Amino acid sequence: MKRFLSVIMICLLLVGLMAGCSSKKTTTGNNEPNYGTDQKKFTIIGAQSALSPGYDDNEVLKSLQEKADIEINWNTMSDSLSEQVNIHIAGGDLPDAFQGVGFSNYELANYGADSTFIDLTPYITPEIMPNLSAIFEKHPDIKAGITQADGCIYGLPSGELMGTAAIGATDDLSIYAVPEFSMINKTWLDELGLAVPTNLTELHDALVAFRDNDMATRNGNGAGSTIPMSTGYDQWCWGQEIFYAGFGFTNFTSDICFDLLAKPDGTVEFVSATDAYRDAVTYFHDWYAEGLMDLEMFSQSTSQLIAKVSQGRVGVTTWWEIKEIAGDYTDDFVFLPPMYGPAGTQYANTRNLTIRSGPGVTSGNLNITAACGNPELLLKYFDQWYDPEVVMQLQYGPIGIYYTEKDENGVWQTITDEAAQAQFGKSAGELKAQYEVYGPRLILAEYYNSVFYMEDRATQRLHDIEEQWMPYVEAAVAYPNDVTFTEDELEVISRYKADFVSQVAEYEGTWLKNGGPTDAEWEAYLKMLRDNCGMDRLLDVYQTAYTRYLEAR
């Protein structure tokens, strides 16, 4: 059987060598800016929380639109966003703006150069955007951080300057430094007389026990409904990558490259081309084959994962925090530490650099396209988002829902979990996710304790990062989001990156499902990445840009 699978895998690799990793650059058509019109109706494509009902009836957004005298047709989604964005850009079928997509710096530079996105610099003035202009005057580093190498600004700034210094930590790590935690149902462990695992062997045995004892039936689920482990596949805060720590890496999905790992010595590497990566996918195939990993992990959405965990069917999962995903079963779960692997290795890393090493601000979450006929009016609308009390409501929910009242200092206080459950039948986290609006939300450090208090959940998560994760991190190093690239470097990235990422993802999925690569398959895979996907050229570009970034600090 193994020999048969090997033959199939070699065939798949040969197909990949012939058909994978094309080097064609997609263009966007001939859309040209059309300024000076009286357009008041706009179409925006963007992201929303998995728990959000959409933005059409969002009372904060409706109020802001009325003040700006505009009408927005929202086309937002929590799943398949990247696919839809790519379809619209490649086909030249552009909305007036993209919101909450998270375009990277090199994507912004590319889309600016080919006129997909317009330069916003002429509109960021005290007359058109007084709130943002005032922020730029007070924080010139924010403006510098979103200005591309050509001097243009292709997107409005977004950032949440919330770090572990707020809880007394020495290093001010961003709340986004660790995108996910792994967690296990300790109630099930206790019933089975098992301790919280510290290595992959113990975790494997616990998953087997969950499966064999059909533990989900304890929660009123039907026979055979237990899912020992459920995650997504290479997802930002709900993927399986955290368990690769036992093999010397955690390749958290990022907007640079899915598996580009920056090391403390200043070098970078693609972990998908290392022996450790090969060992990891080979190892976890056995878990998948045993039915310990969710068979739907490659296709399920965030809402599907949340439903499974909150129904008491899942033993181990990954997420931003426990309460938001586990619902009524929150008290059953505890965090897992990064697992030791078969060879005794354990590695944990962070995703973004510390806050103090840079502004922590990006410009890929509101980008106006060449199809927009009245950028000035649309930007006047979005300038309202930079008012402190407005961004507070966009982040958490309207006044009277998440923020209930001001204290004696005039600072807004958040709703408690107990009050949220009593009034809305939801946790504070679920309430936030229902009302949260993705987009150009700039929350400055000075807003906390002067306009609104940091939410209890955020404070707890900062403690979780500092206490549950950082003890296992040797160096808080990650490839930074605000690296800029030269025109030649952008050309290399544009030519190879998308296909490189898709091919790696395809082969990793195949190996997890069907078994790790043989020696011949592995060598063919590496050759394909080098010869067809430009791996060496990509790595040289990322290394050169990173070295330049470090030298400029």
PyMOL commands that set and color helices and strands:
alter all, ss='L'
color gray80, all
select helices_A, chain A and resi 2-19+59-68+81-90+105-113+121-123+130-138+140-146+164-167+186-192+200-212+215-219+241-247+271-273+275-289+302-310+322-332+355-357+375-386+388-396+417-424+428-435+445-447+456-472+487-514+519-531+535-552
alter helices_A, ss='H'
color red, helices_A
select strands_A, chain A and resi 41-47+71-77+97-99+159-160+181-185+227-230+260-262+268-270+314-319+333-335+366-368+403-406+412-414+442-443
alter strands_A, ss='S'
color yellow, strands_A
deselect
rebuild
show_as cartoon
